[in-house]
């Protein structure tokens, strides 16, 4: 089985597959071909891949056309899909909720496309869960970035000149990214408050030494995938009223609240930012899906009344070496989970719970029920519009 690994396009600095995992795949009997310069962003030479048995291809079109499996990190562009041979298996992030055209193109090319975002959050699939591995690093990087930008230190410090009080950090959202942010801020010596709409998150927050901010929102909860459910407008108003108090006393606010497959909710309003002390920092980790912070700008750091709002994209890439290792491990673990030792091939088991959860297109159709249903809805809507 031939596995082809194209390099990521700039500005992405993460690498989808590292030599150590290429070595493991070669030992399983796979033929591996990488695009020349695959590891350049991390200073990894092509020779490090050839040492473990990989081949190097300079012609990207030829690489894509010959792979039985295509491994990458970012989704392919629509034009590039036509270069992939029919019947191939493509594994990467796909952003399936926001890329209906891409899904249609993949289906038309009869590509079996696995979306790494859709890996189920189950015990068995934990080692394949790229969203969690990258979110954890994003939480870490957000705290480090905040510490680098704030004009004060995080820990309490007793000096001959007086005692320096610890910085106060308020973290909104106690999922994977939020919990890592809590843990990192606590390690740096900050006093941490945290909030999550899911009551189940309280024990996790307390176990990390942070205070859990409780707001009576009535009925909330989480999806089957473990993500927070969207709140009503009334619930959001209650939440914001309490949060305004915590934002006002915080030196750093980090927001991580995302609703899977939907635009991120605005949680920190302009009024809440205005209530913060000059010199304070806000880091919006949801900025790529719409943002939690009013006034945050994707890809930029802006200052509002002395408060610095950080809306930089791709936070895991700020620790690209570790992020690449985690993603490379996730890909390897996925292949290993379904690798047939006898045939030395990847078995796409259509009846397996993991495959059912993450396989989006197969055999010329969009097969994932969520997106197949969306396609049908769009067809019905379009027919109605044309018939008006």
C-alpha atoms as a printed R data frame, in Angstrom:
    type eleno elety resid chain resno       x       y      z
1   ATOM     1    CA   UNK     A     1   0.000   0.000  0.000
2   ATOM     2    CA   UNK     A     2   1.391   3.349 -1.090
3   ATOM     3    CA   UNK     A     3   1.042   6.237  1.385
4   ATOM     4    CA   UNK     A     4   1.697   9.706 -0.064
5   ATOM     5    CA   UNK     A     5   2.374  12.674  2.214
6   ATOM     6    CA   UNK     A     6   2.324  16.164  0.644
7   ATOM     7    CA   UNK     A     7   3.839  19.103  2.510
8   ATOM     8    CA   UNK     A     8   1.599  21.718  4.044
9   ATOM     9    CA   UNK     A     9   1.178  25.051  2.325
10  ATOM    10    CA   UNK     A    10   2.378  28.223  4.052
11  ATOM    11    CA   UNK     A    11   1.744  29.770  6.524
12  ATOM    12    CA   UNK     A    12   1.194  26.369  8.217
13  ATOM    13    CA   UNK     A    13   4.309  25.405 10.167
14  ATOM    14    CA   UNK     A    14   3.097  22.079 11.530
15  ATOM    15    CA   UNK     A    15   4.130  18.872  9.773
16  ATOM    16    CA   UNK     A    16   1.639  16.059  9.290
17  ATOM    17    CA   UNK     A    17   4.006  13.104  9.626
18  ATOM    18    CA   UNK     A    18   7.376  12.888 11.382
19  ATOM    19    CA   UNK     A    19  10.197  10.434 10.564
20  ATOM    20    CA   UNK     A    20   9.637   8.337 13.703
21  ATOM    21    CA   UNK     A    21   6.112   7.426 12.554
22  ATOM    22    CA   UNK     A    22   7.185   6.979  8.940
23  ATOM    23    CA   UNK     A    23   9.658   4.422 10.286
24  ATOM    24    CA   UNK     A    24   6.838   2.526 12.031
25  ATOM    25    CA   UNK     A    25   4.694   2.501  8.889
26  ATOM    26    CA   UNK     A    26   7.547   1.283  6.697
27  ATOM    27    CA   UNK     A    27   8.134  -1.561  9.155
28  ATOM    28    CA   UNK     A    28   4.463  -2.498  8.783
29  ATOM    29    CA   UNK     A    29   5.054  -2.979  5.062
30  ATOM    30    CA   UNK     A    30   3.812   0.358  3.703
31  ATOM    31    CA   UNK     A    31   5.493   2.181  0.857
32  ATOM    32    CA   UNK     A    32   5.900   5.825  1.908
33  ATOM    33    CA   UNK     A    33   6.565   8.742 -0.419
34  ATOM    34    CA   UNK     A    34   6.875  12.269  0.927
35  ATOM    35    CA   UNK     A    35   6.883  15.525 -0.982
36  ATOM    36    CA   UNK     A    36  10.326  17.132 -1.021
37  ATOM    37    CA   UNK     A    37  10.623  19.599  1.843
38  ATOM    38    CA   UNK     A    38   7.877  18.001  3.952
39  ATOM    39    CA   UNK     A    39   9.653  18.756  7.238
40  ATOM    40    CA   UNK     A    40  11.350  22.033  6.278
41  ATOM    41    CA   UNK     A    41   9.204  24.149  8.623
42  ATOM    42    CA   UNK     A    42  10.637  22.186 11.575
43  ATOM    43    CA   UNK     A    43  14.152  21.959 10.208
44  ATOM    44    CA   UNK     A    44  13.723  18.282  9.314
45  ATOM    45    CA   UNK     A    45  15.729  17.357  6.217
46  ATOM    46    CA   UNK     A    46  14.440  14.951  3.565
47  ATOM    47    CA   UNK     A    47  17.402  12.717  4.456
48  ATOM    48    CA   UNK     A    48  15.839  12.019  7.852
49  ATOM    49    CA   UNK     A    49  12.841  10.527  6.067
50  ATOM    50    CA   UNK     A    50  14.900   8.541  3.546
51  ATOM    51    CA   UNK     A    51  16.950   7.074  6.403
52  ATOM    52    CA   UNK     A    52  13.825   5.334  7.677
53  ATOM    53    CA   UNK     A    53  12.798   4.068  4.239
54  ATOM    54    CA   UNK     A    54  10.711   6.846  2.690
55  ATOM    55    CA   UNK     A    55  10.993   7.945 -0.937
56  ATOM    56    CA   UNK     A    56  11.048  11.625 -1.894
57  ATOM    57    CA   UNK     A    57   9.016  13.094 -4.768
58  ATOM    58    CA   UNK     A    58   9.492  16.654 -6.011
59  ATOM    59    CA   UNK     A    59   6.469  16.594 -8.326
60  ATOM    60    CA   UNK     A    60   3.390  17.228 -6.138
61  ATOM    61    CA   UNK     A    61   0.930  16.262 -8.896
62  ATOM    62    CA   UNK     A    62   2.635  12.911 -9.403
63  ATOM    63    CA   UNK     A    63   2.691  12.308 -5.650
64  ATOM    64    CA   UNK     A    64  -1.045  12.903 -5.264
65  ATOM    65    CA   UNK     A    65  -1.889  10.830 -8.335
66  ATOM    66    CA   UNK     A    66  -0.090   7.704 -7.124
67  ATOM    67    CA   UNK     A    67  -1.035   7.465 -3.440
68  ATOM    68    CA   UNK     A    68  -3.455   4.820 -2.171
69  ATOM    69    CA   UNK     A    69  -3.641   6.893  1.019
70  ATOM    70    CA   UNK     A    70  -3.024  10.648  1.239
71  ATOM    71    CA   UNK     A    71  -2.036  11.966  4.673
72  ATOM    72    CA   UNK     A    72  -2.009  15.656  5.438
73  ATOM    73    CA   UNK     A    73  -2.979  18.176  8.090
74  ATOM    74    CA   UNK     A    74  -4.911  20.945  6.328
75  ATOM    75    CA   UNK     A    75  -7.813  20.251  3.988
76  ATOM    76    CA   UNK     A    76  -7.043  20.100  0.245
77  ATOM    77    CA   UNK     A    77  -8.216  22.863 -2.069
78  ATOM    78    CA   UNK     A    78 -10.930  21.871 -4.534
79  ATOM    79    CA   UNK     A    79  -8.635  22.031 -7.579
80  ATOM    80    CA   UNK     A    80  -6.138  19.686 -5.980
81  ATOM    81    CA   UNK     A    81  -8.773  17.024 -5.319
82  ATOM    82    CA   UNK     A    82  -8.939  16.288 -9.058
83  ATOM    83    CA   UNK     A    83  -5.266  15.282 -8.930
84  ATOM    84    CA   UNK     A    84  -5.942  12.514 -6.416
85  ATOM    85    CA   UNK     A    85  -6.644   9.162 -8.025
86  ATOM    86    CA   UNK     A    86 -10.179   7.801 -7.817
87  ATOM    87    CA   UNK     A    87 -10.729   5.357 -4.994
88  ATOM    88    CA   UNK     A    88  -7.909   6.730 -2.846
89  ATOM    89    CA   UNK     A    89  -8.284   7.304  0.906
90  ATOM    90    CA   UNK     A    90  -7.666  10.899  2.004
91  ATOM    91    CA   UNK     A    91  -7.116  11.694  5.701
92  ATOM    92    CA   UNK     A    92  -6.878  15.261  7.044
93  ATOM    93    CA   UNK     A    93  -8.850  18.036  8.648
94  ATOM    94    CA   UNK     A    94 -11.755  18.825  6.302
95  ATOM    95    CA   UNK     A    95 -13.877  21.397  8.186
96  ATOM    96    CA   UNK     A    96 -16.939  19.484  6.920
97  ATOM    97    CA   UNK     A    97 -19.584  21.771  8.417
98  ATOM    98    CA   UNK     A    98 -18.260  24.755  6.483
99  ATOM    99    CA   UNK     A    99 -16.981  23.108  3.288
100 ATOM   100    CA   UNK     A   100 -19.986  21.590  1.453
101 ATOM   101    CA   UNK     A   101 -18.397  22.224 -1.969
102 ATOM   102    CA   UNK     A   102 -15.238  20.397 -0.963
103 ATOM   103    CA   UNK     A   103 -17.267  17.406  0.229
104 ATOM   104    CA   UNK     A   104 -19.136  17.329 -3.079
105 ATOM   105    CA   UNK     A   105 -15.869  17.423 -5.034
106 ATOM   106    CA   UNK     A   106 -14.374  14.623 -2.922
107 ATOM   107    CA   UNK     A   107 -17.470  12.505 -3.496
108 ATOM   108    CA   UNK     A   108 -17.437  13.177 -7.232
109 ATOM   109    CA   UNK     A   109 -13.807  12.011 -7.401
110 ATOM   110    CA   UNK     A   110 -14.875   8.825 -5.540
111 ATOM   111    CA   UNK     A   111 -12.395   9.538 -2.759
112 ATOM   112    CA   UNK     A   112 -12.901   7.991  0.663
113 ATOM   113    CA   UNK     A   113 -12.345  11.042  2.882
114 ATOM   114    CA   UNK     A   114 -11.784  10.831  6.628
115 ATOM   115    CA   UNK     A   115 -12.188  14.038  8.611
116 ATOM   116    CA   UNK     A   116  -9.875  14.217 11.625
117 ATOM   117    CA   UNK     A   117 -12.298  16.654 13.300
118 ATOM   118    CA   UNK     A   118 -14.956  13.945 13.330
119 ATOM   119    CA   UNK     A   119 -12.998  11.261 15.187
120 ATOM   120    CA   UNK     A   120 -15.429  10.133 17.923
121 ATOM   121    CA   UNK     A   121 -14.639  11.168 21.474
122 ATOM   122    CA   UNK     A   122 -14.653   7.660 22.874
123 ATOM   123    CA   UNK     A   123 -12.178   5.821 25.067
124 ATOM   124    CA   UNK     A   124 -11.090   3.615 22.168
125 ATOM   125    CA   UNK     A   125 -10.593   6.576 19.821
126 ATOM   126    CA   UNK     A   126  -8.758   8.765 22.344
127 ATOM   127    CA   UNK     A   127  -5.326   8.119 20.835
128 ATOM   128    CA   UNK     A   128  -6.639   9.175 17.399
129 ATOM   129    CA   UNK     A   129  -8.303  12.390 18.602
130 ATOM   130    CA   UNK     A   130  -6.445  15.185 16.814
131 ATOM   131    CA   UNK     A   131  -8.878  17.887 17.949
132 ATOM   132    CA   UNK     A   132  -8.072  17.161 21.574
133 ATOM   133    CA   UNK     A   133  -4.307  16.862 21.097
134 ATOM   134    CA   UNK     A   134  -4.143  20.189 19.248
135 ATOM   135    CA   UNK     A   135  -6.595  21.947 21.589
136 ATOM   136    CA   UNK     A   136  -4.483  21.015 24.593
137 ATOM   137    CA   UNK     A   137  -1.431  22.663 23.032
138 ATOM   138    CA   UNK     A   138  -3.518  25.692 22.071
139 ATOM   139    CA   UNK     A   139  -4.504  26.140 25.721
140 ATOM   140    CA   UNK     A   140  -0.871  26.007 26.779
141 ATOM   141    CA   UNK     A   141   0.236  28.438 24.056
142 ATOM   142    CA   UNK     A   142  -2.533  30.917 24.947
143 ATOM   143    CA   UNK     A   143  -1.294  31.223 28.525
144 ATOM   144    CA   UNK     A   144   2.337  31.607 27.453
145 ATOM   145    CA   UNK     A   145   1.317  34.301 24.957
146 ATOM   146    CA   UNK     A   146  -0.691  36.121 27.623
147 ATOM   147    CA   UNK     A   147   2.257  35.950 30.045
148 ATOM   148    CA   UNK     A   148   4.532  37.353 27.354
149 ATOM   149    CA   UNK     A   149   2.203  40.287 26.658
150 ATOM   150    CA   UNK     A   150   1.071  41.288 30.134
151 ATOM   151    CA   UNK     A   151   3.220  43.963 31.854
152 ATOM   152    CA   UNK     A   152   3.468  41.984 35.104
153 ATOM   153    CA   UNK     A   153   4.470  38.557 36.384
154 ATOM   154    CA   UNK     A   154   2.146  35.621 37.044
155 ATOM   155    CA   UNK     A   155   3.361  34.287 40.434
156 ATOM   156    CA   UNK     A   156   3.291  35.916 43.840
157 ATOM   157    CA   UNK     A   157   6.793  37.075 44.709
158 ATOM   158    CA   UNK     A   158   8.108  38.260 48.065
159 ATOM   159    CA   UNK     A   159  11.020  40.681 47.751
160 ATOM   160    CA   UNK     A   160  12.859  43.118 50.066
161 ATOM   161    CA   UNK     A   161  11.001  45.894 48.248
162 ATOM   162    CA   UNK     A   162   7.605  44.400 48.940
163 ATOM   163    CA   UNK     A   163   5.261  41.565 48.009
164 ATOM   164    CA   UNK     A   164   4.022  41.203 44.440
165 ATOM   165    CA   UNK     A   165   0.530  39.773 44.264
166 ATOM   166    CA   UNK     A   166  -0.137  36.973 41.743
167 ATOM   167    CA   UNK     A   167  -1.857  37.742 38.454
168 ATOM   168    CA   UNK     A   168  -5.507  36.808 38.205
169 ATOM   169    CA   UNK     A   169  -6.499  34.671 35.216
170 ATOM   170    CA   UNK     A   170 -10.100  34.032 34.204
171 ATOM   171    CA   UNK     A   171 -10.612  31.114 31.808
172 ATOM   172    CA   UNK     A   172 -13.924  30.684 30.028
173 ATOM   173    CA   UNK     A   173 -14.585  27.141 28.859
174 ATOM   174    CA   UNK     A   174 -13.179  24.095 30.643
175 ATOM   175    CA   UNK     A   175 -12.866  21.698 27.751
176 ATOM   176    CA   UNK     A   176  -9.512  20.312 26.634
177 ATOM   177    CA   UNK     A   177  -8.019  23.727 25.781
178 ATOM   178    CA   UNK     A   178  -9.447  25.387 28.873
179 ATOM   179    CA   UNK     A   179  -8.202  22.729 31.280
180 ATOM   180    CA   UNK     A   180  -4.696  22.900 29.830
181 ATOM   181    CA   UNK     A   181  -4.823  26.700 30.105
182 ATOM   182    CA   UNK     A   182  -5.857  26.363 33.767
183 ATOM   183    CA   UNK     A   183  -3.049  23.904 34.475
184 ATOM   184    CA   UNK     A   184  -0.444  26.089 32.743
185 ATOM   185    CA   UNK     A   185  -1.551  29.303 34.450
186 ATOM   186    CA   UNK     A   186  -1.483  27.550 37.828
187 ATOM   187    CA   UNK     A   187   2.033  26.211 37.157
188 ATOM   188    CA   UNK     A   188   3.116  29.781 36.465
189 ATOM   189    CA   UNK     A   189   1.716  30.808 39.839
190 ATOM   190    CA   UNK     A   190  -1.414  32.703 38.810
191 ATOM   191    CA   UNK     A   191  -4.668  32.754 40.750
192 ATOM   192    CA   UNK     A   192  -7.180  31.133 38.392
193 ATOM   193    CA   UNK     A   193 -10.958  31.346 38.101
194 ATOM   194    CA   UNK     A   194 -12.738  29.259 35.472
195 ATOM   195    CA   UNK     A   195 -16.243  28.936 34.088
196 ATOM   196    CA   UNK     A   196 -18.023  26.346 31.969
197 ATOM   197    CA   UNK     A   197 -21.701  25.894 31.146
198 ATOM   198    CA   UNK     A   198 -21.383  22.165 31.846
199 ATOM   199    CA   UNK     A   199 -21.689  21.399 35.579
200 ATOM   200    CA   UNK     A   200 -19.701  18.201 34.946
201 ATOM   201    CA   UNK     A   201 -16.613  20.363 34.376
202 ATOM   202    CA   UNK     A   202 -16.537  21.603 37.986
203 ATOM   203    CA   UNK     A   203 -14.566  18.663 39.394
204 ATOM   204    CA   UNK     A   204 -11.949  18.946 36.645
205 ATOM   205    CA   UNK     A   205 -11.474  22.650 37.373
206 ATOM   206    CA   UNK     A   206 -11.201  22.128 41.129
207 ATOM   207    CA   UNK     A   207  -8.734  19.252 40.677
208 ATOM   208    CA   UNK     A   208  -6.348  21.673 38.951
209 ATOM   209    CA   UNK     A   209  -6.442  24.124 41.843
210 ATOM   210    CA   UNK     A   210  -8.682  26.730 40.241
211 ATOM   211    CA   UNK     A   211 -11.947  28.221 41.501
212 ATOM   212    CA   UNK     A   212 -15.064  27.189 39.565
213 ATOM   213    CA   UNK     A   213 -17.384  30.113 38.856
214 ATOM   214    CA   UNK     A   214 -20.970  28.933 39.217
215 ATOM   215    CA   UNK     A   215 -23.845  30.590 37.367
216 ATOM   216    CA   UNK     A   216 -27.394  29.263 37.627
217 ATOM   217    CA   UNK     A   217 -28.266  28.868 33.944
218 ATOM   218    CA   UNK     A   218 -31.009  26.306 34.351
219 ATOM   219    CA   UNK     A   219 -30.751  23.309 32.052
220 ATOM   220    CA   UNK     A   220 -27.458  23.042 30.155
221 ATOM   221    CA   UNK     A   221 -25.322  20.062 29.261
222 ATOM   222    CA   UNK     A   222 -23.153  18.618 26.560
223 ATOM   223    CA   UNK     A   223 -23.505  16.774 23.273
224 ATOM   224    CA   UNK     A   224 -22.814  13.075 22.802
225 ATOM   225    CA   UNK     A   225 -19.367  14.121 21.538
226 ATOM   226    CA   UNK     A   226 -18.631  15.940 24.808
227 ATOM   227    CA   UNK     A   227 -19.017  19.496 23.478
228 ATOM   228    CA   UNK     A   228 -21.003  22.229 25.211
229 ATOM   229    CA   UNK     A   229 -24.535  22.767 23.927
230 ATOM   230    CA   UNK     A   230 -25.538  26.172 22.597
231 ATOM   231    CA   UNK     A   231 -27.152  28.472 25.189
232 ATOM   232    CA   UNK     A   232 -30.353  30.486 24.835
233 ATOM   233    CA   UNK     A   233 -30.168  34.298 24.749
234 ATOM   234    CA   UNK     A   234 -31.535  34.443 28.308
235 ATOM   235    CA   UNK     A   235 -28.856  32.032 29.524
236 ATOM   236    CA   UNK     A   236 -26.153  34.013 27.723
237 ATOM   237    CA   UNK     A   237 -27.287  37.256 29.417
238 ATOM   238    CA   UNK     A   238 -27.125  35.652 32.888
239 ATOM   239    CA   UNK     A   239 -23.705  34.285 32.093
240 ATOM   240    CA   UNK     A   240 -22.398  37.640 30.865
241 ATOM   241    CA   UNK     A   241 -23.615  39.506 33.957
242 ATOM   242    CA   UNK     A   242 -21.544  37.268 36.238
243 ATOM   243    CA   UNK     A   243 -18.597  37.173 33.866
244 ATOM   244    CA   UNK     A   244 -18.386  40.956 33.731
245 ATOM   245    CA   UNK     A   245 -17.437  40.970 37.430
246 ATOM   246    CA   UNK     A   246 -14.688  38.395 36.921
247 ATOM   247    CA   UNK     A   247 -13.359  40.097 33.792
248 ATOM   248    CA   UNK     A   248 -13.123  43.391 35.659
249 ATOM   249    CA   UNK     A   249 -10.850  41.898 38.327
250 ATOM   250    CA   UNK     A   250  -8.808  39.705 35.944
251 ATOM   251    CA   UNK     A   251  -5.402  40.531 34.511
252 ATOM   252    CA   UNK     A   252  -5.841  37.873 31.828
253 ATOM   253    CA   UNK     A   253  -9.009  36.471 30.265
254 ATOM   254    CA   UNK     A   254  -8.785  33.426 27.980
255 ATOM   255    CA   UNK     A   255 -11.857  32.259 26.080
256 ATOM   256    CA   UNK     A   256 -12.102  28.741 24.667
257 ATOM   257    CA   UNK     A   257 -15.862  28.297 24.215
258 ATOM   258    CA   UNK     A   258 -16.817  26.662 20.938
259 ATOM   259    CA   UNK     A   259 -19.943  24.827 19.799
260 ATOM   260    CA   UNK     A   260 -18.887  22.058 17.437
261 ATOM   261    CA   UNK     A   261 -20.003  22.679 13.864
262 ATOM   262    CA   UNK     A   262 -21.425  26.140 14.621
263 ATOM   263    CA   UNK     A   263 -20.231  29.719 14.942
264 ATOM   264    CA   UNK     A   264 -18.639  30.397 18.332
265 ATOM   265    CA   UNK     A   265 -20.864  32.458 20.676
266 ATOM   266    CA   UNK     A   266 -19.940  35.995 21.707
267 ATOM   267    CA   UNK     A   267 -19.290  35.722 25.444
268 ATOM   268    CA   UNK     A   268 -17.017  38.651 26.283
269 ATOM   269    CA   UNK     A   269 -18.841  41.777 25.127
270 ATOM   270    CA   UNK     A   270 -17.472  45.265 24.462
271 ATOM   271    CA   UNK     A   271 -18.956  46.348 27.799
272 ATOM   272    CA   UNK     A   272 -17.026  43.587 29.577
273 ATOM   273    CA   UNK     A   273 -13.767  44.514 27.841
274 ATOM   274    CA   UNK     A   274 -14.321  48.183 28.760
275 ATOM   275    CA   UNK     A   275 -14.657  47.142 32.422
276 ATOM   276    CA   UNK     A   276 -11.196  45.557 32.442
277 ATOM   277    CA   UNK     A   277  -8.096  47.304 33.762
278 ATOM   278    CA   UNK     A   278  -5.715  48.972 31.268
279 ATOM   279    CA   UNK     A   279  -2.814  46.609 30.608
280 ATOM   280    CA   UNK     A   280  -5.036  43.526 30.842
281 ATOM   281    CA   UNK     A   281  -4.945  40.789 28.203
282 ATOM   282    CA   UNK     A   282  -7.725  38.882 26.439
283 ATOM   283    CA   UNK     A   283  -6.874  35.803 24.346
284 ATOM   284    CA   UNK     A   284  -9.664  34.534 22.086
285 ATOM   285    CA   UNK     A   285  -8.991  30.876 21.223
286 ATOM   286    CA   UNK     A   286 -12.289  30.655 19.335
287 ATOM   287    CA   UNK     A   287 -11.434  33.476 16.922
288 ATOM   288    CA   UNK     A   288 -11.137  31.110 13.933
289 ATOM   289    CA   UNK     A   289 -14.752  29.969 14.342
290 ATOM   290    CA   UNK     A   290 -16.240  33.450 14.788
291 ATOM   291    CA   UNK     A   291 -14.755  34.440 18.126
292 ATOM   292    CA   UNK     A   292 -15.930  34.685 21.740
293 ATOM   293    CA   UNK     A   293 -14.730  38.255 22.213
294 ATOM   294    CA   UNK     A   294 -16.430  41.295 20.748
295 ATOM   295    CA   UNK     A   295 -13.738  43.370 19.035
296 ATOM   296    CA   UNK     A   296 -11.338  40.450 18.438
297 ATOM   297    CA   UNK     A   297  -9.878  40.471 14.921
298 ATOM   298    CA   UNK     A   298  -8.761  37.236 13.296
299 ATOM   299    CA   UNK     A   299  -4.998  37.205 12.848
300 ATOM   300    CA   UNK     A   300  -4.354  40.427 14.781
301 ATOM   301    CA   UNK     A   301  -3.646  41.901 18.203
302 ATOM   302    CA   UNK     A   302  -5.789  44.963 18.836
303 ATOM   303    CA   UNK     A   303  -5.923  47.367 21.794
304 ATOM   304    CA   UNK     A   304  -9.233  48.675 23.131
305 ATOM   305    CA   UNK     A   305  -9.001  51.294 25.908
306 ATOM   306    CA   UNK     A   306  -5.694  49.867 27.068
307 ATOM   307    CA   UNK     A   307  -6.843  46.213 26.932
308 ATOM   308    CA   UNK     A   308  -4.931  44.042 24.493
309 ATOM   309    CA   UNK     A   309  -7.169  41.561 22.604
310 ATOM   310    CA   UNK     A   310  -5.222  38.720 21.008
311 ATOM   311    CA   UNK     A   311  -7.006  37.050 18.084
312 ATOM   312    CA   UNK     A   312  -4.124  35.186 16.469
313 ATOM   313    CA   UNK     A   313  -4.973  32.083 14.454
314 ATOM   314    CA   UNK     A   314  -3.555  28.564 14.638
315 ATOM   315    CA   UNK     A   315  -2.366  28.700 18.229
316 ATOM   316    CA   UNK     A   316  -1.099  25.076 18.229
317 ATOM   317    CA   UNK     A   317   1.433  26.043 15.535
318 ATOM   318    CA   UNK     A   318   3.149  28.294 18.083
319 ATOM   319    CA   UNK     A   319   4.487  25.066 19.541
320 ATOM   320    CA   UNK     A   320   4.747  23.449 16.115
321 ATOM   321    CA   UNK     A   321   7.255  20.771 17.065
322 ATOM   322    CA   UNK     A   322   5.024  19.288 19.757
323 ATOM   323    CA   UNK     A   323   1.847  19.880 17.733
324 ATOM   324    CA   UNK     A   324   3.384  18.021 14.786
325 ATOM   325    CA   UNK     A   325   4.396  15.127 17.005
326 ATOM   326    CA   UNK     A   326   0.890  14.837 18.448
327 ATOM   327    CA   UNK     A   327  -0.806  15.020 15.037
328 ATOM   328    CA   UNK     A   328   1.685  12.574 13.520
329 ATOM   329    CA   UNK     A   329   0.933  10.172 16.374
330 ATOM   330    CA   UNK     A   330  -2.814  10.618 15.824
331 ATOM   331    CA   UNK     A   331  -2.460   9.722 12.131
332 ATOM   332    CA   UNK     A   332  -0.232   6.755 12.872
333 ATOM   333    CA   UNK     A   333  -2.615   5.464 15.546
334 ATOM   334    CA   UNK     A   334  -5.537   5.720 13.114
335 ATOM   335    CA   UNK     A   335  -3.675   3.714 10.472
336 ATOM   336    CA   UNK     A   336  -2.469   1.219 13.063
337 ATOM   337    CA   UNK     A   337  -5.985   0.693 14.423
338 ATOM   338    CA   UNK     A   338  -7.186  -0.600 11.042
339 ATOM   339    CA   UNK     A   339  -3.961  -2.042  9.613
340 ATOM   340    CA   UNK     A   340  -4.237  -5.618  8.351
341 ATOM   341    CA   UNK     A   341  -0.996  -7.385  9.259
342 ATOM   342    CA   UNK     A   342  -1.541 -10.138  6.709
343 ATOM   343    CA   UNK     A   343  -2.338  -8.024  3.651
344 ATOM   344    CA   UNK     A   344  -0.256  -5.081  4.904
345 ATOM   345    CA   UNK     A   345  -3.066  -2.722  3.983
346 ATOM   346    CA   UNK     A   346  -5.465  -0.337  5.696
347 ATOM   347    CA   UNK     A   347  -8.906  -1.942  6.112
348 ATOM   348    CA   UNK     A   348 -11.659   0.650  5.787
349 ATOM   349    CA   UNK     A   349 -14.205  -1.091  8.012
350 ATOM   350    CA   UNK     A   350 -17.440   0.675  7.156
351 ATOM   351    CA   UNK     A   351 -19.317  -0.921 10.059
352 ATOM   352    CA   UNK     A   352 -16.780   0.188 12.700
353 ATOM   353    CA   UNK     A   353 -17.931   2.921 15.102
354 ATOM   354    CA   UNK     A   354 -14.793   5.006 14.594
355 ATOM   355    CA   UNK     A   355 -15.012   4.855 10.798
356 ATOM   356    CA   UNK     A   356 -18.748   5.558 10.907
357 ATOM   357    CA   UNK     A   357 -18.009   8.694 12.901
358 ATOM   358    CA   UNK     A   358 -15.280  10.177 10.720
359 ATOM   359    CA   UNK     A   359 -15.767   8.860  7.148
360 ATOM   360    CA   UNK     A   360 -17.414  11.669  5.184
361 ATOM   361    CA   UNK     A   361 -17.328  10.496  1.558
362 ATOM   362    CA   UNK     A   362 -16.986   7.031  0.030
363 ATOM   363    CA   UNK     A   363 -17.796   5.313 -3.254
364 ATOM   364    CA   UNK     A   364 -18.930   8.493 -4.973
365 ATOM   365    CA   UNK     A   365 -21.309   9.681 -2.231
366 ATOM   366    CA   UNK     A   366 -21.382  11.719  0.952
367 ATOM   367    CA   UNK     A   367 -21.954   8.879  3.406
368 ATOM   368    CA   UNK     A   368 -21.788  10.564  6.809
369 ATOM   369    CA   UNK     A   369 -25.437  10.991  7.884
370 ATOM   370    CA   UNK     A   370 -24.928  14.533  9.171
371 ATOM   371    CA   UNK     A   371 -23.607  15.861  5.877
372 ATOM   372    CA   UNK     A   372 -25.649  13.621  3.600
373 ATOM   373    CA   UNK     A   373 -28.740  15.103  5.300
374 ATOM   374    CA   UNK     A   374 -27.408  18.635  4.773
375 ATOM   375    CA   UNK     A   375 -26.927  17.908  1.075
376 ATOM   376    CA   UNK     A   376 -30.525  16.701  0.757
377 ATOM   377    CA   UNK     A   377 -31.782  19.813  2.569
378 ATOM   378    CA   UNK     A   378 -29.851  22.047  0.165
379 ATOM   379    CA   UNK     A   379 -31.275  20.215 -2.862
380 ATOM   380    CA   UNK     A   380 -34.835  20.653 -1.545
381 ATOM   381    CA   UNK     A   381 -34.252  24.358 -0.801
382 ATOM   382    CA   UNK     A   382 -32.738  24.977 -4.233
383 ATOM   383    CA   UNK     A   383 -35.668  23.256 -5.980
384 ATOM   384    CA   UNK     A   384 -38.144  25.405 -4.032
385 ATOM   385    CA   UNK     A   385 -36.255  28.600 -4.915
386 ATOM   386    CA   UNK     A   386 -36.144  27.668 -8.620
387 ATOM   387    CA   UNK     A   387 -39.851  26.875 -8.582
388 ATOM   388    CA   UNK     A   388 -40.898  30.255 -7.097
